[in-house]
């Protein structure tokens, strides 16, 4: 998916999760809004590894991550990174007193945005021809075989009609339906 579509998909994903958890409307709203900065095309998204990204060029660990690991959809798109980032969040959720846990909502929103980005790259990860030989989907392990919705190394086109239909029609309808159910 392209960045604009990721920014539509993240709030929809956040609303889906919060509706499934029967979260109050205020919690759903915070998660939806805070999921956008890490969703795509933003300074905090997994797409910081785009070679032309100003953030990637100024990133200190870029010099440590060399070779294939530093290429787009490699290390930053490995599902293990957000899985490891979730562990301290869960620990803090259970370690803090219940009155303090709402302070973690923005962090959970950022995590949801990152995870939704990877989910949508898994589904709509077939690269545009302008990106060259970037693998489709997301890596199973850091810098390993990529898997997409259609199997190893395959996915729906990131800028194809299914990605556009999903972003322009299906995700907004999902957000409206989930907001109605949550109210």
Residue frames relative to the residue before (quaternion, step in Angstrom):
aa qw qx qy qz dx dy dz
X 1.0000 0.0000 0.0000 0.0000 0.00 0.00 0.00
X 0.4608 -0.6469 0.5262 0.3038 3.51 -1.18 0.55
X 0.7281 -0.4722 0.2854 0.4067 3.58 -1.27 0.44
X 0.6592 0.5128 -0.3251 0.4436 3.60 0.86 -0.88
X 0.6647 0.4952 -0.3073 0.4675 3.59 1.00 -0.75
X 0.5994 0.5416 -0.3549 0.4706 3.59 1.09 -0.67
X 0.6788 0.4991 -0.2945 0.4510 3.59 0.98 -0.82
X 0.6194 0.4679 -0.3477 0.5258 3.59 1.25 -0.18
X 0.6762 0.5353 -0.2863 0.4174 3.56 0.98 -0.89
X 0.6331 0.5636 -0.3459 0.4023 3.60 0.96 -0.77
X 0.6820 0.4520 -0.3225 0.4760 3.65 0.79 -0.81
X 0.6136 0.5396 -0.3518 0.4567 3.60 1.07 -0.68
X 0.6468 0.5089 -0.3029 0.4805 3.57 1.01 -0.87
X 0.6499 0.5134 -0.3092 0.4674 3.60 0.98 -0.86
X 0.6620 0.4936 -0.3048 0.4745 3.58 0.96 -0.84
X 0.6252 0.5331 -0.3393 0.4581 3.58 1.03 -0.75
X 0.6787 0.4839 -0.2934 0.4680 3.59 0.90 -0.90
X 0.7040 0.4617 -0.2850 0.4582 3.58 0.84 -0.92
X 0.6181 0.5186 -0.3507 0.4753 3.61 1.09 -0.57
X 0.6449 0.5158 -0.3174 0.4662 3.58 0.99 -0.82
X 0.7029 0.4375 -0.2540 0.5000 3.58 1.13 -0.66
X 0.3921 -0.7355 0.4592 0.3073 3.60 1.31 0.01
X 0.2295 0.7924 -0.5255 0.2079 3.56 1.02 0.85
X 0.5718 -0.5813 0.4440 0.3714 3.60 -1.15 0.55
X 0.6733 -0.5244 0.3491 0.3871 3.56 -1.22 0.55
X 0.6369 0.5330 -0.3356 0.4445 3.61 0.98 -0.79
X 0.6400 0.5097 -0.3189 0.4784 3.59 1.00 -0.79
X 0.6393 0.5277 -0.3181 0.4600 3.58 0.95 -0.88
X 0.6649 0.5113 -0.3029 0.4525 3.57 0.94 -0.91
X 0.6531 0.5053 -0.3180 0.4659 3.60 0.92 -0.87
X 0.6681 0.4970 -0.3064 0.4613 3.59 0.90 -0.89
X 0.6529 0.5202 -0.3178 0.4496 3.59 0.96 -0.85
X 0.6982 0.4700 -0.2777 0.4631 3.59 0.86 -0.95
X 0.7269 0.4386 -0.2570 0.4618 3.59 0.87 -0.89
X 0.5664 0.5848 -0.4025 0.4185 3.61 1.21 -0.10
X 0.5687 0.6538 -0.3708 0.3340 3.61 1.14 -0.51
X 0.6665 0.5308 -0.3504 0.3890 3.69 0.76 -0.81
X 0.7426 0.3670 -0.2328 0.5096 3.61 1.08 -0.57
X 0.4538 0.7352 -0.4205 0.2771 3.58 1.28 -0.03
X 0.7374 -0.3864 0.2699 0.4838 3.61 0.69 -0.91
X 0.8262 0.2106 -0.1729 0.4931 3.49 -1.04 0.81
X 0.6130 0.5282 -0.3451 0.4755 3.57 1.27 0.19
X 0.7131 -0.4721 0.3189 0.4085 3.54 -1.30 0.34
X 0.7669 0.3750 -0.2013 0.4803 3.62 1.00 -0.73
X 0.5037 0.6783 -0.4264 0.3230 3.61 1.18 0.02
X 0.6501 -0.4999 0.3847 0.4236 3.59 -1.26 0.24
X 0.5983 0.5805 -0.3600 0.4189 3.60 1.21 -0.31
X 0.3485 0.7274 -0.5205 0.2800 3.60 1.17 0.32
X 0.6407 0.5498 -0.3262 0.4253 3.56 1.18 -0.45
X 0.3718 0.6874 -0.5282 0.3322 3.58 1.18 0.25
X 0.5468 -0.6811 0.3793 0.3054 3.53 -0.70 1.09
X 0.7310 0.4141 -0.2392 0.4868 3.61 1.05 -0.69
X 0.4430 0.7121 -0.4438 0.3159 3.59 1.28 0.01
X 0.4722 -0.6749 0.4912 0.2833 3.57 -0.87 0.97
X 0.6230 0.5387 -0.3388 0.4549 3.59 1.05 -0.76
X 0.6622 0.5058 -0.3043 0.4617 3.59 0.92 -0.92
X 0.6550 0.5213 -0.3161 0.4465 3.58 0.96 -0.83
X 0.7376 0.3938 -0.2299 0.4980 3.60 1.07 -0.68
X 0.4855 0.6914 -0.4163 0.3361 3.57 1.29 -0.14
X 0.4654 -0.7113 0.4567 0.2625 3.57 -0.75 1.08
X 0.7133 0.4582 -0.2866 0.4463 3.61 0.89 -0.81
X 0.4233 0.6942 -0.4691 0.3448 3.61 1.27 -0.02
X 0.6624 0.5069 -0.3111 0.4555 3.58 1.03 -0.74
X 0.6390 0.5106 -0.3213 0.4773 3.59 1.20 -0.50
X 0.7131 0.4057 -0.2291 0.5238 3.56 1.01 -0.89
X 0.0516 0.8239 -0.5571 0.0908 3.56 -0.19 1.26
X 0.7599 0.3787 -0.2734 0.4521 3.53 -1.31 0.20
X 0.8377 -0.1818 0.1453 0.4941 3.54 -1.13 -0.72
X 0.5930 0.6045 -0.3700 0.3820 3.59 1.05 -0.70
X 0.7151 0.4568 -0.2555 0.4634 3.58 1.06 -0.65
X 0.5326 0.6312 -0.4132 0.3838 3.57 1.25 -0.07
X 0.6658 -0.5196 0.3574 0.3987 3.54 -1.28 0.40
X 0.8380 0.1202 -0.1754 0.5025 3.52 -1.09 0.96
X 0.4849 0.6113 -0.4852 0.3947 3.54 0.88 0.88
X 0.8475 0.1236 -0.0696 0.5115 3.61 -0.41 -1.17
X 0.7073 0.4691 -0.2894 0.4426 3.62 0.83 -0.90
X 0.7046 0.4267 -0.2675 0.5000 3.61 1.23 -0.26
X 0.4413 0.6656 -0.4723 0.3730 3.59 1.24 0.26
X 0.4834 -0.7076 0.4426 0.2641 3.59 -0.75 1.08
X 0.5557 0.6306 -0.3843 0.3819 3.60 1.19 -0.40
X 0.6156 0.5615 -0.3640 0.4163 3.63 1.05 -0.62
X 0.7058 0.4048 -0.3058 0.4945 3.66 0.75 -0.80
X 0.5803 0.5630 -0.3845 0.4454 3.61 1.13 -0.51
X 0.6762 0.4685 -0.2926 0.4875 3.60 0.97 -0.83
X 0.6414 0.5224 -0.3281 0.4560 3.60 1.06 -0.69
X 0.6113 0.5639 -0.3509 0.4304 3.59 1.15 -0.51
X 0.5782 0.6287 -0.3754 0.3598 3.60 1.05 -0.66
X 0.7014 0.4271 -0.3094 0.4795 3.67 0.74 -0.83
X 0.5977 0.5559 -0.3656 0.4472 3.60 1.11 -0.58
X 0.6656 0.4874 -0.2971 0.4808 3.57 0.94 -0.89
X 0.6249 0.5321 -0.3370 0.4613 3.57 1.00 -0.80
X 0.6719 0.4929 -0.2951 0.4675 3.59 0.90 -0.95
X 0.6093 0.5638 -0.3511 0.4332 3.59 1.02 -0.75
X 0.7513 0.3831 -0.2151 0.4926 3.57 0.91 -0.90
X 0.6539 0.5219 -0.3163 0.4472 3.60 1.16 -0.48
X 0.6730 0.4936 -0.3004 0.4618 3.59 1.06 -0.69
X 0.5570 -0.5630 0.4667 0.3936 3.57 -1.18 0.40
X 0.6457 -0.5597 0.3471 0.3864 3.62 -1.05 0.66
X 0.6370 0.5398 -0.3406 0.4322 3.61 1.04 -0.62
X 0.6908 0.4801 -0.2695 0.4688 3.61 1.20 -0.45
X 0.5411 0.6716 -0.3985 0.3122 3.62 1.13 -0.46
X 0.5825 0.5679 -0.4152 0.4071 3.69 0.97 -0.43
X 0.5622 0.6035 -0.3877 0.4116 3.60 1.18 -0.40
X 0.6459 0.5295 -0.3127 0.4524 3.58 1.22 -0.43
X 0.4429 0.7321 -0.4408 0.2712 3.62 1.21 -0.28
X 0.6606 0.4879 -0.3460 0.4538 3.66 0.82 -0.76
X 0.6332 0.5193 -0.3362 0.4652 3.60 1.03 -0.72
X 0.6390 0.5014 -0.3241 0.4850 3.58 1.02 -0.75
X 0.6264 0.5387 -0.3333 0.4543 3.61 1.03 -0.74
X 0.6453 0.5061 -0.3139 0.4784 3.58 0.96 -0.86
X 0.6475 0.5152 -0.3102 0.4681 3.56 1.02 -0.82
X 0.6357 0.5214 -0.3249 0.4673 3.60 0.98 -0.81
X 0.6390 0.5283 -0.3289 0.4522 3.59 0.98 -0.80
X 0.6522 0.5107 -0.3019 0.4719 3.57 0.97 -0.90
X 0.6834 0.4896 -0.2853 0.4602 3.57 0.87 -0.98
X 0.6504 0.5052 -0.3245 0.4653 3.58 0.97 -0.80
X 0.5863 0.5667 -0.3659 0.4486 3.58 1.07 -0.69
X 0.6883 0.4712 -0.2823 0.4738 3.57 0.87 -0.94
X 0.6188 0.5409 -0.3416 0.4558 3.59 1.03 -0.76
X 0.7100 0.4445 -0.2680 0.4759 3.58 0.86 -0.92
X 0.6205 0.5046 -0.3539 0.4849 3.62 1.10 -0.50
X 0.5914 0.5426 -0.3613 0.4747 3.57 1.17 -0.53
X 0.7131 0.4420 -0.2554 0.4805 3.59 0.93 -0.90
X 0.8098 0.1649 -0.0393 0.5618 3.56 0.78 -1.11
X 0.3099 0.8181 -0.4351 0.2129 3.55 0.81 0.97
X 0.4469 0.6695 -0.4896 0.3352 3.58 1.17 0.17
X 0.4023 -0.7719 0.4345 0.2312 3.58 -0.50 1.17
X 0.5487 -0.5494 0.5116 0.3680 3.48 -1.35 0.40
X 0.5999 -0.5725 0.4023 0.3879 3.58 -1.11 0.46
X 0.6008 0.5868 -0.3660 0.4009 3.61 1.14 -0.50
X 0.6638 0.5133 -0.3112 0.4463 3.61 1.20 -0.41
X 0.5188 -0.6750 0.4089 0.3286 3.57 1.20 0.08
X 0.7960 -0.3381 0.2448 0.4384 3.56 -1.03 -0.79
X 0.2134 0.7794 -0.5549 0.1975 3.59 1.02 0.69
X 0.4761 -0.6849 0.4587 0.3064 3.62 -0.84 0.87
X 0.4531 -0.6595 0.5257 0.2888 3.56 -1.22 0.54
X 0.7623 0.3477 -0.2656 0.4770 3.57 -1.14 0.59
X 0.5007 -0.6106 0.5059 0.3471 3.55 -1.24 -0.56
X 0.5510 -0.6420 0.4098 0.3410 3.63 -1.09 0.59
X 0.4824 -0.6538 0.5071 0.2875 3.56 -1.11 0.75
X 0.7517 0.0795 -0.0316 0.6539 3.53 1.13 -0.80
X 0.6668 -0.4738 0.3299 0.4712 3.63 -1.09 0.31
X 0.8657 -0.0040 -0.0310 0.4996 3.55 -0.85 1.03
X 0.5107 0.6335 -0.4371 0.3831 3.59 1.00 0.72
X 0.7914 -0.2524 0.2330 0.5057 3.53 -1.27 -0.48
X 0.3092 -0.7485 0.5622 0.1675 3.53 -0.98 0.92
X 0.1346 -0.7765 0.6126 0.0601 3.54 -1.07 0.81
X 0.0936 -0.7821 0.6151 0.0339 3.52 -1.02 0.91
X 0.7675 -0.3610 0.2681 0.4568 3.53 -1.34 -0.01
X 0.7559 0.3751 -0.1929 0.5008 3.57 1.01 -0.79
X 0.7416 -0.3913 0.2153 0.5005 3.59 1.18 0.48
X 0.7783 -0.3430 0.2456 0.4652 3.54 -1.34 -0.16
X 0.8611 0.0719 -0.0906 0.4950 3.53 -0.82 1.09
X 0.6755 0.4708 -0.2938 0.4854 3.60 1.22 0.22
X 0.1346 0.7551 -0.6356 0.0885 3.51 -1.25 0.54
X 0.6021 -0.5247 0.4327 0.4182 3.54 -1.27 0.16
X 0.6319 -0.5553 0.3726 0.3918 3.59 -1.10 0.62
X 0.4896 -0.6874 0.4589 0.2779 3.57 -0.92 0.95
X 0.7743 0.2301 -0.1596 0.5675 3.59 1.15 -0.42
X 0.3853 0.7497 -0.4552 0.2867 3.58 1.23 0.46
X 0.7171 -0.4566 0.3056 0.4288 3.54 -1.29 0.12
X 0.6339 0.5247 -0.3570 0.4421 3.64 1.03 -0.61
X 0.6388 0.5062 -0.3280 0.4776 3.61 1.03 -0.71
X 0.6678 0.4939 -0.3030 0.4672 3.60 0.95 -0.84
X 0.6399 0.5129 -0.3243 0.4716 3.60 0.96 -0.85
X 0.6441 0.5217 -0.3170 0.4610 3.57 0.97 -0.87
X 0.7220 0.4566 -0.2545 0.4532 3.59 0.82 -1.01
X 0.7515 0.4182 -0.2283 0.4564 3.59 0.87 -0.90
X 0.7982 0.2836 -0.1418 0.5121 3.61 0.99 -0.76
X 0.7626 0.4317 -0.2406 0.4173 3.58 0.52 -1.18
X 0.6907 0.4777 -0.3011 0.4517 3.62 0.83 -0.88
X 0.6513 0.4812 -0.3431 0.4760 3.67 0.89 -0.70
X 0.6332 0.5121 -0.3375 0.4722 3.61 1.01 -0.73
X 0.6267 0.5284 -0.3262 0.4709 3.58 1.04 -0.78
X 0.6527 0.5103 -0.3178 0.4611 3.61 0.93 -0.87
X 0.6549 0.5030 -0.3143 0.4683 3.60 0.94 -0.85
X 0.6680 0.4975 -0.3017 0.4639 3.58 0.90 -0.90
X 0.6860 0.4776 -0.2928 0.4643 3.58 0.90 -0.87
X 0.6245 0.5182 -0.3416 0.4741 3.58 1.07 -0.68
X 0.6486 0.5097 -0.3181 0.4671 3.59 1.03 -0.76
X 0.6556 0.4979 -0.3091 0.4762 3.59 0.99 -0.82
X 0.6834 0.5107 -0.2806 0.4398 3.57 0.98 -0.86
X 0.6379 0.5296 -0.3390 0.4446 3.58 1.15 -0.51
